[in-house]
């Protein structure tokens, strides 16, 4: 909830979310009743402020509360399915959280993730696990999956090459989707991916012009 100005301001973040009237939102680095953010259930508060349904994804215990990720949805959503990704279990073990959303007669899996920030070997292992979980070896491999989050790697690095084997990126072939750092973005670290390839048409995709509310700029796609 902390912006680049050092202020925790969920109302400001909610305004950014509402500005593009999204159906589905993936949020990383979310607190749930921790000391540092005033014991606020940030997922519930953002859901209230945006008028969306919310689910928190528990990654680790932290400062008397929990730390993790969150999903917001305009549609009713199932409970979160939590998958652990390869990495360092004694630090911030990385995860992917997935929910099911029913859109008319279409069942859609929507997932949020945040890959390792400092170790590309871990990012590659995590990318392979994401492929295995959702695209190549699971019961959801035949249904529509949308995966969104901070992958901590630019498009030309191996983690994205691994994901590109089975996922369609909303920003494929575009060099202007720079999301980090928020004040003056220099590289793309954030992505929206869909599986199977070719099933979804991307009508538009953009980086929102928001330099303060978070240390990353939001990525928005209409599909």
Buried (B, 14 or more C-beta within 10 A) or exposed (E): BBBBEEEBBBEBBBBBBEEEEBBBBBBBBBBBBBEBBEEBBBBBBBBEBBEBBBBBBBBEEBEEBBBBBBBBBBBEBBEBBBBEBBBEEEEBBBBBBBBBBEEEEEEBBBBBBBBBEEBBEBBBBBBBBBBBBBBEEBEBBEBBBBBBBBBBBBBEBEBBEBBBEBBBBBBBEBEEBBBBBBEEBEBBBBBBBBBBBEEBEBEEBBBBEBBBBBBBBBBBBEB
